[in-house]
């Protein structure tokens, strides 16, 4: 190994050690939770499936946690989580920790519900709305006139202007000593942590190539008639929010919303981000028609990402029924690395065909969806706040860069993606507004600004 390779490995090893040190005391022992007497008072912004799951997870993550406020654009979602949260208090794990739910008088709905949650007496907020809202909500939480630590779901934006706002929030959070952990739960998952530690300690030599996949069947869609039958007043905004996965301004397309997980693992392995993307994609199996009625996302992308020293990552994601999605790993979601001394199937916790974890170690692993909250709370109480916002912002922009390349058919650089003025999020939202949907992108014709 030359001096340059050794220096890079030492740098990566140090980076992994810093990331792992914050979680080492809580990760491997069941029943051991973040210590301390300071009460964690949690507000939830976004009460759908992910917000409901995160609310349950935080109540099982550490002692001294109380769920105190809920907010969502839709009243029925707030009411649904309020009722479910009553059931969480009967969970044996929640009871063993002595955690509570007390949201009486602090349940809000509407487009400004996030402001009302942030105004409550909270010191920990869960951001779980669709990702188009994330930059605004992160900015508001970081700039609140009090100290609010943040758990933010991934991704953290849908376009360059949004990511620039998030990176500004990252810097502001550091100055205020706020803790921010992202829903890239693989970074809190025992198997991934141990595998990545060995990779960055030279287990496969220097990384020369990577591939990552998220291949699955078609995603859900709720037609207007179904929403009307549910009693939903269907206007442009309500329809698009109920089908947020199908509109770029609110989801970023599935390469951003889903595939960011696998992309994040590869950026983690490289301790950095790519500089260029070239991509191919389209709507092969989704129906054609008026995008105002059916959405305008793609159902497949294949992207070549180039990293600063010439390494390449092949990224593939698709949402197509009947396709062969499980060749590369568990449920079609996987990450693989090729090095000068071997290979690593990261999602399988395997290096050169040998398992990283023995069965006993695997049994000791905590659910990573719970562990990420445990680690966040532990960092708060130790006075050593974790801040993962920059890494998740960079992984999000990596995915955005791939989408931009797929939509245009042109190579897109990191600088172009970050400095783009193309903002998908409307400047102001109103229930009665007209919200026309752009045409489906056509590679070779579509341009970005």
N, C-alpha and C positions, 0 to 999 in steps of 0.2 A: 504493500500500500504506500502511495506517495504521501508527502507531507500535506498536500492539499486535501486528499481524502481523509487523512487522520484528523485534520483540523475540523473538517465538516462533521465527522462522526462525533468528535468531542463536543461540538456545538449542539448537535442533535441530542446527544446523551444528556447534556445539561438541561436542555429545554424539556425533555421528558421527565427528568428528575424534579424540576420545578412544578410541572403540572401534576405529577404523581404525589408529591409531598403533601399537598393540600387534602388528599383523600385517603392517604395511607392509614390514618388512625381509625377510620370508620368503615373501610371498604370490606374487610374480610371476615369480620366477626358478627354473626347474627345476634341481634338483640342489643348491640352496642350502638347507641345513637349519639348525635351531637349533644355535648354536655352544655350546662349553663342554665342560669335561672331567668335570663331575659326572655320575656314573652315575645313570640313571633306572631304578629297580628296580620293575617293574610287577607288581601282583597283579590278577587278574580275578575278579570276583564275578558269576556268571551266565554259564554256558558254552554257551548256546544259539547260535542263528544270529547275533544281534547282538553278543554277547560274543566269539564267534569272529572275526567281522569286525573288531571294534575291536582285538582282540589283534594281528591281522595289520596293521591300519592303523598302530598305534603303532610297530611294528617297522620300518615304512617311512617314519616321519615325521622322525626326527632321529638323529644319532649318539649312541652311548653309552647305548643302551636294552637292557635285559635283562628278559625275561619270567621271573618267579621263582616265582609261586604262582597256583593255580587253585582256585576253589571254586564249588559248585553244590549245589542240593538233591538232585540225582540223580547217582548215581555214573557212569552211562553217558555223561552229558553231559561230565563232567570227563574221562573216558577218551577221549572223542571229540576234545575240544579238545587234549588232550595229544598225541594222534597227529597231528592236523592241524598243531599248532605245530612238530612235527619237520619237516614239509614247508615251513613258512614259512622255516626257516633255509636252504632251497635256493633261495628267491626271489632273483633277481639284485639287486633293490633292497635287500633286507635284507642280502645279502652285501656290497654296495657300501658300506653304512654300517657294516659290522662288528658288527651287532647279534646278540644271542644269545638262546637259550631254555635255561633251566636250572631245571626245576620238580621235579627229583628229590626225593622226600620231602616235597613241599609241594603235594600235590593232595588236596583235602578235599571230602567230600560230606556232606549232611545239612542240616537246617534251621538249624544253627549254623555252617555252613561259612564264612559271612562273617566271623565272629569270628576263626576260625583264620587266614584270609587276612590280616586286619588285624594279627594278632599276629606275622606274618612280618616279615622285614627288608625292608620295602618303603617307598618314598617317593612312590608314584604308584599309585592304584587306579582301576580301571575298574568302574563300577557298571552292570551290564547285565541285571539280573533284571527280571521284569515289574514295572511301575511301582508296584503296591501296596506293595512292599517298600522303595521308594526313601527315604521319610522316615526310616525306622529305620536304613537303611544309611548315609545321609548323616550322620545324627546320630552314629552310631558312628565313622565315619571322621574327622569333624571333631574329635570329642572324644577320639580316641586319644591315648595318652601319648607321642606322637611326631608329627612333622610329615609328614602324608600329603596330597599334592596329589591332586586328584580330577577324573576325567573321568566325568560322569554322563550316562547316556542320558536322553532325554525320554520322557514327561513325568515330573515329579518328585513325583507324588502322585495320589490319586484322590478326595480329599475335603478339606473345610475344615480339620479338625484336622491332617491330614497336611501341608497347606501351611503352617499356622502353625509346625509343627515345622521345616519346611524354611527358613522365613524366620529362625527363631532360629539355625539352622545357618549361614545366610548371615552373620549378624552375628558369630557366634563365629569363623567362618573369617576374616573381616576382621581381627579382633583377633589371630589367630594368624598372619596374613599367608600364608594358604593360597591356592593358585591352584585355581579350579574353572571348568572349561569344560563346557558342556552339548552334547548331541547335536542341537541346533538348527543343523545344519551350514550352512544358508543364510547365517548370520552370518559364515561363514568362506569363502564362495564368491565368487569374483571378480566374476561378473556381478551378483549381488545387492548386493555392497558398492559397486560403481561406480554401479549404478542408484539405490540408496538415497542415496548421496552427492549425486547430482544432484537427486533429489527434495527432500532436506532443504536444498539450496542454492537452492531456489525454482524448480526446473525445471518444475513444474506449478502454481506458486502455492500457495495454502493448500489443504490437503486438505479437501474437503467431504463426500465419501462414499467407501466402499470395498466391495469384495466379495471373498470368498475361497471356494474350493471344494476339496474332496477327494472326488471321486466315482469309485467303482470297483466291481468285481464282489464277489461274496460271499467272505468270508474263510474260511480253512480250519477244519475241525472234525474231531476224532478220536473216533469212537464207542468205547464201552467194549469192544466185541468186538475192534476193531482194536488197542486197547491190550493186551488180554489176549493176543492173538495175538503181540504183540511181547514178551511175557513180563513185562509190567508188572503188579504187584500193585495192582489197582484198588480204592481206597477213595475217600472223598469228596475228600480233599485232593489225592491224586495225580491223580484225574480232572480236578479243576478246574485244577490247575497245568498239566497237559498240554493243557488247552483254555482257557488263561488269557484268551484274547481274548474269551471269551463270558461272563465273570463280572465284575461291576462291582468287587468288592472287590480284584481283582487287576489289572484293566486300566483301569477308569474309564469304559468304553464307548468306541467308536471315535472319537467327537468329541474325547475327551481323548487317546487313545493315538496316533491318526494326525493328526487335523485340527489338533492343536496346532501343527504346523509352519506352516500357512498363517495361523492366528490370530496366531502369533508375528511373522510378517512384517508384519501390519497393526498390531500393537502397536508394532513397531519403527518403522514409518512415522510413527505418532502420538507416539512417545516417551512412551507411557503406556498405560493400560488402560481399558476401558469401565467405566461405572458401573452399567449395567443391561442385562438380557437378557430377551427374550421369544422363545419357541421353540415349534416344532411338530415332533413326531417320533413314531415308533412302529416296529412290526414288520410291514412290509407283505409281504415276500417270505420271511422266515424262517419255519420251521415252527412250528405251535402245539403245545403239549403240556406235559409236566412240566418246569419250569425246572431241576430237579435233573438232568435227562437231556440237555437241549438248551441250557441257558443262559438268560439273561434280558436281554441287551443289545438295543438298538434297531438297526434297519438303516438308518434315515435320520433326519436332523435338518435343519431349516431355522431359522436363528436370526437375529433382529435385535438387534444390539449397539448401544447408545447410548454415545457418548463424552462427556466432561465439557462440551464446548462445543456439543453438539447434533449433532455428526457421527454418521452411522450406518454400520454395516458389515453387509452381508448375507452370512451364512455358510451354506454348504450342504455337507453331507457325507452319503454313502450308500454302502452295500455291497450292491448289487442287481445280479444277473446280467441281461444283456440290455438294460439301460438305456442311454440315450445319454449316456455319461459324458465324452466328449472335446470337447464344444463350447467349453469355456472355456479350455483350455490343455493342456499336455502331460499325457497320461494322466489327465485330469480334475482334476489338482492345479494350482491357479493362484491368483494374487493380482492384483487390479486396483485402481488408485487414480484418483479423479476430483478434480481441483483447479480452482481459479479460472482457471488459465491453460492447462489441458490435461489429458491423461490419461497414465497409466503402466500398462503390463502388466508387472508386476514380474518374474514368472517367465520372461517372454520377453526381459527386459532391453531394454525398448522404451519410449521416451517420445515421445508424439505421433506414433506410428507409425514412428519412426526408431530404429535400433539404438543402444544405448549402447556396445557393444563392437564394434570392427572384428574381422575374422576373425583377424588376427595376434594380437591381444590374447586372444581366446578360446582360441587354441591354447596360450598360455602358462599358462593356468589350471591349478592343481593340483587333484587330486581333493579335494573339500571334506571327505570323510570322513578323509583323511589330514591335510589342512591344519589341522583343528581340534586335532589332537594336536601338530602342529608349532608352532602358536601357543601352546598351553598350555605346552609345554616351553620355548619361547623366553622366555615371561614368567617362568617359574621361574628360569631361568638369568640373566636380566637383573635379578632382584630386584624386578621390577615385576609381581606376580602378578595375572593376570586373575581376576575373580570374576563369572561370569555367572549365579550361582544365583538372584539376585533376579528378573532378567528372565524366566528360564524358569519360575520359580515363579508369576510374575504371568500369564504366558501359559497355564500349566497351570490356574490358578484361573479365568481367562477361559473356558476350555473347560468346566471343572466347572460354572461358573455357567450356561452354555448347556445342559448336561445337566440340571441341576436344574430349569431353566425348561421344558425339553422333557418331563421326567418328570411335572411337576406341572401343566403348562398355565398356570402363573402367572408373572408378571413377577418376576424375582429380581434384587436389587441386589448390588453388589460387597460391601457390608458384610454382607449376609445370608449370602452364600456364604462369606466369610472367617471369620465368627463362628459359622457353623453348628456344632452339636454332633453332627451326623450322621456317625458314623465307620463306614466300610465294612470297614476292615481288622480282622480278629479280634485281640483283645488277646493271645492266645497260640495258637500253632499246634502241633498234634501229629498224627503220621501216623494215629493211630487215632480221631481226633476226628470227631464228627458235624458236618457243615458244611452245614446246610440252606440252600437258595437262596431268596431272596425272590421273590415273584410278580413277573411283568413289570409295570412301572409303567403306570398308566392315567391319562393327563392328565385333570385335573378331579377326580380322586379321590385320587391319591397325594399325600402330604404329606411335607415334610422338617422336621427339627428344627434 
